Amino acid sequence: MSATPDEANTDQIIGEHTRRREADAHAASARPIARLYMTSDLRAATGLTRTHLDFYLREGLITPVARTESGYLLFGDDELATLRQIVAWRQEGLGLREIRDRLHPRQTPADEGPA
């Protein structure tokens, strides 16, 4: 007994869905898992003291990407890179205002383009 057009179409859709799901699973397993850092990891990687790291957090120069159930702050690779850049700029003698401006440039009316 041959399949009706509706049954054949359903089989085709299910087959496509299965292939897509298998491809997604393979892609997910091939993706690198992002590293998360606790504040102690950031201090060890940058040489910053707890006081300096807390100051940069309060000033909004870095922000945690997550928090553990126990309340520990977690940071990603971007935040680590930002902290390393801040340390380099501080060693060059830049102040907090200049660092903030470099990290978060303000748009002026000339930057916005035509209205």
C-alpha positions, 0 to 999 in steps of 0.5 A: 500500500503506497503512502498518500501525499499527506503521509509522504509530506509528513514523513519528509517534514519529520525527516528534515526536522530530525536532520536539523536537530542532529546538525544542531546537536553536532554544532553545539558539541563543537562550540567551545564552552565560554570560561567564567571567572570568579573575582579571585580568578580576575585578581590572579590574572591581572594582579589587581587587589580586591580593593581595585577590582571592587572599585572598577565594579562600583564605577561600572567599568566591568559588570558580572555576566552571572551570579552563582546560587551562593552569590559569587559574581562571575565574569566572562572573557570580555570582562577579563580582557577589559580589566587587562586593558584598564591595567595597561592604560593605568600603567600608561598614566591614564586617569579614570575619566579617560579610561571610562571615555575609551571604554564607553565613548560618548556620541556627540551630535556630529557622530550621530550623522544626519537626522 
